[in-house]
Amino acid sequence: MRDATDHDVLIVGFGPTGAVAAGLLGRLSHRTLVIDRLTDVYDKPRAIALDHEIFRHFDNMGLAGAIAPYIEPFTASEHFGVDGQLIRRIDMVAKPYPLGYTPSMVFSQPAVEVELRRHATSFSNVRAELGVELLDLVQTPDRVEAKLKGANGQLRSVTARYVLGCDGASSIVREIAGLALEDLVFDEPWLVVDMRVNEDALHKLPQCSAQFCNPARPVSFLIGPKNHRRWEIMLLPGEDARQMERPENVWKLLAPWLNQQDGELWRAASYRFHALVADNWRNGKILIAGDAAHQQPPFIGQGMCQGLRDATNVVWKLDRVLRGTSPDSLLDSYTVERKQHVIELTGKIKAIGQAICERDVAAARRRDAQLLAQGGGKPLQITRQEIIPPLRAGFLAQHESPACGSLFPQPRVASEGAVRLLDEVVGPGLRVLIDGRHSEAAALLALCAAQPNLSAAAIAPPGTPDALEETEGVLANWFDRHGVVAAIVRPDHYVFGTARNAKELADLLDEINARLRGTTADQADNFPDPRMERTP
């Protein structure tokens, strides 16, 4: 039975994070109001990169086809040292891709954001109101009252069971909720320049994305979709950020690559690249996500991805709480999981950024020599995927469990005469995936049959009875690598825990059911300090 609130969730901010949260809540049938003080999608590119984890969620939402025209694979990123020599190369993992998609992608944010909004508002239970400003939030034990000002200046109040603030770096939701920011110590001035380059001038530019780690002026170059190219140019002491945005100064900075006849300036905006994270991401029934909860330097293109991870993490938990199948305390794991992940990934991004930003020539030469030494005398080769950490604490199995907190792979499986991705066949809900090659596979499936809240499937190579047929060996290799026969996977695709035999799976099923019901003896023990390390 519905309670007396106007909405289940009020989302403040209709950017990518808010739009994804609204779309997910819409599909789950929750009454959702999303507001934004702006009246339209910002027509200039800001975020430019996403990865296979995020595209997997877009696909689960039914959005892959709609946004595919605005997405292309991300090229490798080549890093060049003091003397212009290649010192490091960051690329994608090789095929077969672990999640079923190109692991790194570039996209056009305005067009994709339009599709995210269109999708969210396609649900009858989601309403979007633009030009609406949040003035205040007042919590009571069972709801939040929000005071709003409409585009016409009219004031009104609405109530919701929960509020999710996706309203950006200067978040009013974060301010009202009293959620302080921690400084992760990175603050550098940069100029971001986006160009639509003429087709006949594209040959003048690098054919891979590049980091020019030149102490005189570090520069990042990114290849976006079609003819979109981006430069991120470090501003030097004494340079006025607003003056450097002026077209005549932008073209001077681009002179090593292009002249004014080679394309159209799309955007030039100065930023300070920050590293910040909210101390807590929740105050009672008010939660924050995206830039409201964290900001990080852009050096591996994870800013928007982090916000969408927030949305997919918090929504599956909100869904259970709103339905009454889990207690409100399940939401405590949100800060624990996402804050620790942001801190760890930001630390890695800072290290890359600090290496790129080195202004001392002698120190930069030492950096170049160290990276070449790490590569055995050749440019160091790493993948973007190995930079992204797993979850290390929160709603995860409490006992040692290989691959716990990692993203579960998505193999291609033969089903109903066609080859499809696993999520399309078994769904993205809470589920158990079993190694169909194992002698205990039937017993493992039987254990899961009595679980009303979990689906289960066995995956195996072609010719294995009673199993979905995997076509590329992705999951078989994963099971072998970790020495397990089953995995419980959360709706956001992170592994809750794994089992090596039927006894371990039975124990794991008991644990997750107890945790979801909130019947564990001490909730605090389940959610340790967010900075605590855990063996992945």
MINU-588442 format. One line per 4 residues: their letters; for each residue x, y, z of C-alpha. Coordinates in steps of 0.02 Angstrom, whole numbers, plus 50000, padded with zeros to 5 digits. Layout:
% residues N
a) X Y Z ~ ...
% end
This chain:
% residues 536
mrda) 50000 50000 50000 ~ 50065 50173 49953 ~ 50102 50294 50094 ~ 50038 50473 50096
tdhd) 50191 50555 50019 ~ 50179 50636 49849 ~ 50328 50538 49781 ~ 50438 50392 49825
vliv) 50596 50484 49770 ~ 50631 50666 49730 ~ 50785 50684 49620 ~ 50866 50856 49616
gfgp) 50967 50878 49456 ~ 50926 50807 49284 ~ 51103 50787 49216 ~ 51168 50614 49171
tgav) 51171 50548 49351 ~ 50997 50611 49391 ~ 50927 50553 49223 ~ 50998 50376 49245
aagl) 50931 50367 49424 ~ 50760 50426 49364 ~ 50759 50299 49222 ~ 50807 50156 49338
lgrl) 50675 50206 49466 ~ 50547 50225 49327 ~ 50577 50048 49264 ~ 50557 49987 49444
shrt) 50387 50075 49456 ~ 50432 50200 49591 ~ 50344 50369 49593 ~ 50483 50489 49547
lvid) 50492 50678 49529 ~ 50651 50748 49452 ~ 50682 50935 49450 ~ 50816 51045 49377
rltd) 50838 51233 49389 ~ 50892 51239 49205 ~ 50764 51218 49068 ~ 50864 51121 48938
vydk) 51013 51007 48910 ~ 51177 51105 48906 ~ 51224 51107 48721 ~ 51413 51098 48742
prai) 51515 50940 48778 ~ 51580 50915 48955 ~ 51603 50730 48992 ~ 51678 50640 48844
aldh) 51718 50463 48903 ~ 51624 50313 48970 ~ 51667 50131 48993 ~ 51594 49957 48972
eifr) 51523 49951 49148 ~ 51417 50105 49113 ~ 51368 50049 48938 ~ 51312 49883 49013
hfdn) 51188 49978 49121 ~ 51131 50079 48970 ~ 51100 49915 48879 ~ 51006 49844 49029
mgla) 50897 50000 49025 ~ 50858 49973 48840 ~ 50959 50125 48786 ~ 51102 50047 48689
gaia) 51022 50069 48518 ~ 50968 50249 48551 ~ 51139 50310 48605 ~ 51248 50203 48491
pyie) 51252 50336 48353 ~ 51339 50456 48474 ~ 51472 50335 48538 ~ 51637 50272 48467
pfta) 51779 50166 48538 ~ 51910 50263 48636 ~ 52080 50259 48554 ~ 52235 50214 48653
sehf) 52313 50359 48749 ~ 52498 50384 48715 ~ 52603 50482 48840 ~ 52754 50579 48776
gvdg) 52897 50636 48885 ~ 53012 50787 48897 ~ 53098 50754 48731 ~ 52941 50699 48639
qlir) 52977 50513 48662 ~ 52837 50387 48698 ~ 52848 50339 48882 ~ 52680 50256 48919
ridm) 52530 50187 48825 ~ 52359 50161 48906 ~ 52246 50051 48801 ~ 52097 49934 48817
vakp) 52099 49751 48866 ~ 52100 49632 48719 ~ 51953 49534 48648 ~ 51849 49441 48696
yplg) 51792 49590 48797 ~ 51751 49544 48979 ~ 51584 49636 48987 ~ 51535 49608 48806
ytps) 51566 49786 48745 ~ 51712 49893 48690 ~ 51791 49927 48861 ~ 51823 50114 48835
mvfs) 51717 50234 48732 ~ 51698 50418 48689 ~ 51529 50500 48668 ~ 51440 50663 48632
qpav) 51363 50716 48798 ~ 51224 50833 48736 ~ 51148 50701 48620 ~ 51166 50559 48747
evel) 51094 50666 48886 ~ 50940 50702 48779 ~ 50913 50514 48760 ~ 50937 50484 48947
rrha) 50804 50614 48986 ~ 50686 50548 48852 ~ 50702 50374 48924 ~ 50671 50430 49103
tsfs) 50514 50527 49058 ~ 50445 50384 48953 ~ 50385 50305 49116 ~ 50214 50362 49175
nvra) 50274 50360 49356 ~ 50417 50483 49320 ~ 50383 50669 49306 ~ 50515 50797 49259
elgv) 50496 50981 49301 ~ 50624 51101 49227 ~ 50659 51279 49281 ~ 50619 51226 49459
elld) 50734 51271 49603 ~ 50753 51183 49770 ~ 50746 51303 49917 ~ 50744 51191 50070
lvqt) 50723 51014 50136 ~ 50645 50967 50302 ~ 50654 50788 50365 ~ 50528 50698 50474
pdrv) 50539 50515 50528 ~ 50445 50452 50375 ~ 50471 50581 50238 ~ 50560 50735 50172
eakl) 50467 50896 50133 ~ 50545 50995 49991 ~ 50511 51179 49964 ~ 50520 51222 49779
kgan) 50513 51379 49674 ~ 50442 51360 49499 ~ 50496 51446 49340 ~ 50356 51573 49367
gqlr) 50417 51611 49543 ~ 50276 51515 49626 ~ 50321 51427 49789 ~ 50256 51255 49836
svta) 50300 51104 49942 ~ 50308 50920 49894 ~ 50345 50767 49999 ~ 50450 50613 49959
ryvl) 50508 50460 50052 ~ 50687 50495 49996 ~ 50782 50635 49909 ~ 50930 50604 49794
gcdg) 51039 50756 49759 ~ 51120 50745 49586 ~ 51137 50933 49573 ~ 51322 50953 49536
assi) 51477 51019 49619 ~ 51390 51167 49701 ~ 51250 51053 49765 ~ 51113 51139 49865
vrei) 51057 50966 49926 ~ 51230 50932 49998 ~ 51230 51104 50081 ~ 51056 51083 50159
agla) 51098 50907 50219 ~ 51259 50970 50300 ~ 51370 50847 50208 ~ 51547 50915 50211
ledl) 51678 50890 50076 ~ 51850 50815 50109 ~ 51996 50885 50008 ~ 52095 50747 49921
vfde) 52230 50876 49878 ~ 52231 50912 49694 ~ 52199 51086 49625 ~ 52264 51137 49454
pwlv) 52202 51268 49328 ~ 52168 51203 49152 ~ 52086 51263 48993 ~ 51972 51138 48904
vdmr) 51951 51168 48717 ~ 51828 51071 48608 ~ 51837 51084 48419 ~ 51743 51020 48269
vned) 51890 50990 48153 ~ 51869 50999 47964 ~ 51886 50830 47880 ~ 52033 50888 47775
alhk) 52128 50943 47932 ~ 52109 50785 48036 ~ 52270 50714 47962 ~ 52369 50852 48050
lpqc) 52322 50783 48220 ~ 52383 50630 48317 ~ 52288 50473 48270 ~ 52283 50418 48452
saqf) 52233 50516 48605 ~ 52390 50587 48685 ~ 52464 50663 48841 ~ 52604 50784 48805
cnpa) 52698 50780 48971 ~ 52801 50933 48927 ~ 52857 51034 49080 ~ 52841 51195 48979
rpvs) 52652 51166 48965 ~ 52569 50996 48990 ~ 52430 50959 48866 ~ 52303 50818 48846
flig) 52230 50778 48674 ~ 52074 50670 48655 ~ 51990 50600 48502 ~ 51802 50614 48520
pknh) 51663 50549 48408 ~ 51669 50594 48224 ~ 51768 50757 48203 ~ 51761 50811 48387
rrwe) 51934 50839 48461 ~ 51974 50902 48636 ~ 52128 50985 48709 ~ 52152 51003 48897
imll) 52289 51133 48918 ~ 52372 51173 49084 ~ 52370 51358 49128 ~ 52533 51430 49192
pged) 52563 51544 49341 ~ 52511 51721 49301 ~ 52391 51675 49160 ~ 52215 51742 49184
arqm) 52091 51599 49160 ~ 51955 51708 49083 ~ 52075 51793 48964 ~ 52142 51625 48907
erpe) 51966 51575 48853 ~ 51963 51713 48722 ~ 51969 51643 48544 ~ 52129 51735 48496
nvwk) 52220 51658 48645 ~ 52145 51486 48615 ~ 52208 51486 48435 ~ 52383 51533 48494
llap) 52382 51381 48608 ~ 52320 51268 48467 ~ 52450 51334 48344 ~ 52564 51179 48357
wlnq) 52421 51077 48283 ~ 52294 51184 48189 ~ 52252 51358 48124 ~ 52086 51449 48119
qdge) 52042 51382 47946 ~ 52052 51202 48008 ~ 51892 51196 48109 ~ 51763 51274 48223
lwra) 51789 51314 48406 ~ 51646 51226 48497 ~ 51691 51271 48675 ~ 51835 51347 48774
asyr) 51812 51343 48963 ~ 51935 51362 49106 ~ 51922 51244 49254 ~ 52012 51204 49413
fhal) 52035 51015 49416 ~ 51991 50965 49594 ~ 51996 50806 49698 ~ 51857 50810 49828
vadn) 51741 50684 49911 ~ 51595 50705 50030 ~ 51630 50644 50207 ~ 51460 50557 50210
wrng) 51342 50533 50063 ~ 51186 50518 50167 ~ 51094 50614 50302 ~ 50939 50515 50349
kili) 50825 50510 50198 ~ 50933 50629 50096 ~ 51070 50555 49985 ~ 51190 50632 49859
agda) 51270 50566 49700 ~ 51381 50620 49556 ~ 51476 50784 49567 ~ 51376 50827 49723
ahqq) 51469 50685 49810 ~ 51640 50691 49727 ~ 51749 50780 49601 ~ 51907 50712 49524
ppfi) 52035 50760 49391 ~ 51987 50701 49216 ~ 52146 50612 49164 ~ 52069 50441 49124
gqgm) 51893 50502 49088 ~ 51804 50428 49239 ~ 51709 50580 49305 ~ 51538 50542 49233
cqgl) 51564 50355 49253 ~ 51584 50380 49440 ~ 51420 50473 49449 ~ 51327 50337 49355
rdat) 51405 50205 49469 ~ 51329 50304 49613 ~ 51158 50297 49531 ~ 51161 50111 49493
nvvw) 51226 50073 49668 ~ 51099 50174 49765 ~ 50946 50134 49658 ~ 50945 49946 49681
kldr) 50957 49974 49869 ~ 50822 50108 49868 ~ 50712 49989 49770 ~ 50720 49857 49907
vlrg) 50694 49984 50046 ~ 50546 50064 49958 ~ 50467 49893 49930 ~ 50494 49846 50112
tspd) 50600 49693 50070 ~ 50755 49768 50155 ~ 50773 49889 50300 ~ 50827 50070 50280
slld) 50997 50021 50351 ~ 51040 49939 50184 ~ 51072 50117 50123 ~ 51216 50133 50247
sytv) 51320 50028 50128 ~ 51305 50162 49992 ~ 51431 50283 50069 ~ 51545 50141 50122
erkq) 51556 50067 49948 ~ 51557 50220 49839 ~ 51665 50334 49947 ~ 51804 50206 49963
hvie) 51798 50170 49776 ~ 51807 50356 49735 ~ 51952 50385 49855 ~ 52052 50239 49783
ltgk) 52019 50281 49601 ~ 52051 50466 49630 ~ 52218 50420 49708 ~ 52267 50328 49550
ikai) 52205 50469 49439 ~ 52301 50596 49544 ~ 52460 50496 49522 ~ 52437 50496 49334
gqai) 52391 50680 49337 ~ 52538 50731 49444 ~ 52655 50641 49325 ~ 52577 50731 49177
cerd) 52580 50900 49267 ~ 52764 50894 49319 ~ 52838 51066 49282 ~ 53016 51034 49342
vaaa) 53122 50975 49195 ~ 53242 50869 49299 ~ 53098 50785 49390 ~ 53008 50756 49224
rrrd) 53162 50670 49154 ~ 53167 50557 49307 ~ 52983 50517 49278 ~ 53017 50472 49097
aqll) 53163 50359 49146 ~ 53061 50274 49282 ~ 52914 50235 49166 ~ 53030 50167 49033
aqgg) 53118 50060 49164 ~ 52950 49992 49223 ~ 52917 49941 49043 ~ 53083 49849 49031
gkpl) 53163 49987 48928 ~ 53009 50010 48819 ~ 52855 50121 48844 ~ 52754 50054 48990
qitr) 52593 49969 48931 ~ 52441 49967 49045 ~ 52252 49956 49018 ~ 52120 50077 49078
qeii) 52025 49931 49152 ~ 52163 49883 49275 ~ 52158 50060 49346 ~ 51976 50041 49403
pplr) 51970 49959 49576 ~ 51842 49836 49642 ~ 51728 49870 49789 ~ 51820 49827 49950
agfl) 51691 49849 50088 ~ 51503 49864 50111 ~ 51368 49744 50054 ~ 51490 49604 50013
aqhe) 51520 49430 50084 ~ 51602 49444 50254 ~ 51717 49294 50234 ~ 51863 49276 50114
spac) 51789 49254 49941 ~ 51888 49262 49778 ~ 51831 49401 49660 ~ 51718 49475 49793
gslf) 51680 49656 49749 ~ 51737 49640 49568 ~ 51628 49665 49416 ~ 51553 49502 49355
pqpr) 51591 49468 49171 ~ 51458 49460 49036 ~ 51491 49321 48911 ~ 51398 49292 48749
vase) 51283 49141 48760 ~ 51184 49043 48632 ~ 51000 49054 48675 ~ 50843 49020 48573
gavr) 50941 49003 48412 ~ 51037 49166 48433 ~ 51195 49226 48520 ~ 51154 49358 48650
llde) 51237 49441 48798 ~ 51209 49357 48965 ~ 51108 49499 49045 ~ 50985 49490 48901
vvgp) 50955 49307 48939 ~ 50954 49297 49130 ~ 50914 49479 49173 ~ 51015 49602 49278
glrv) 50935 49568 49446 ~ 51006 49481 49599 ~ 51066 49316 49530 ~ 51176 49162 49549
lidg) 51287 49109 49404 ~ 51356 48931 49408 ~ 51497 48844 49317 ~ 51398 48717 49215
rhse) 51554 48611 49185 ~ 51565 48565 49368 ~ 51503 48397 49433 ~ 51402 48486 49567
aaal) 51313 48602 49444 ~ 51144 48515 49464 ~ 51157 48519 49654 ~ 51206 48703 49650
lalc) 51055 48744 49542 ~ 50943 48645 49659 ~ 51006 48749 49807 ~ 50954 48907 49716
aaqp) 50782 48842 49666 ~ 50716 48876 49841 ~ 50772 49058 49836 ~ 50624 49169 49790
nlsa) 50727 49328 49772 ~ 50867 49261 49663 ~ 50872 49190 49487 ~ 51002 49059 49441
aaia) 51082 48993 49283 ~ 51224 48875 49238 ~ 51344 48928 49100 ~ 51457 48806 49007
ppgt) 51540 48773 48839 ~ 51432 48705 48698 ~ 51369 48527 48721 ~ 51349 48535 48911
pdal) 51173 48479 48960 ~ 51059 48591 49065 ~ 51170 48744 49042 ~ 51173 48902 48938
eete) 51306 48883 48803 ~ 51448 49009 48815 ~ 51528 49049 48647 ~ 51695 49131 48690
gvla) 51755 49055 48855 ~ 51750 49220 48951 ~ 51658 49150 49101 ~ 51744 48980 49100
nwfd) 51911 49070 49110 ~ 51844 49179 49251 ~ 51787 49029 49353 ~ 51954 48941 49324
rhgv) 52056 49096 49368 ~ 51969 49118 49535 ~ 51948 48933 49576 ~ 51761 48948 49608
vaai) 51603 48862 49544 ~ 51470 48992 49582 ~ 51450 49179 49609 ~ 51310 49282 49683
vrpd) 51297 49442 49581 ~ 51210 49602 49634 ~ 51094 49704 49521 ~ 51236 49828 49489
hyvf) 51342 49680 49426 ~ 51464 49676 49572 ~ 51502 49506 49647 ~ 51429 49486 49822
gtar) 51529 49327 49848 ~ 51589 49165 49769 ~ 51586 48982 49818 ~ 51702 48836 49785
nake) 51572 48702 49821 ~ 51390 48673 49870 ~ 51422 48697 50057 ~ 51501 48868 50028
ladl) 51359 48920 49912 ~ 51229 48867 50043 ~ 51318 48972 50174 ~ 51330 49119 50053
ldei) 51144 49109 50014 ~ 51104 49109 50200 ~ 51215 49260 50225 ~ 51145 49366 50085
narl) 50966 49327 50136 ~ 51001 49376 50316 ~ 51092 49534 50261 ~ 50951 49585 50144
rgtt) 50825 49561 50284 ~ 50936 49657 50405 ~ 50935 49515 50531 ~ 51121 49510 50564
adqa) 51172 49532 50745 ~ 51270 49693 50725 ~ 51243 49803 50574 ~ 51401 49902 50609
dnfp) 51507 49746 50587 ~ 51436 49725 50412 ~ 51489 49898 50358 ~ 51670 49930 50411
dprm) 51764 50091 50390 ~ 51764 50147 50206 ~ 51953 50164 50203 ~ 51980 49984 50259
ertp) 52072 49882 50129 ~ 52005 49715 50072 ~ 52091 49583 49968 ~ 52001 49580 49799
% end
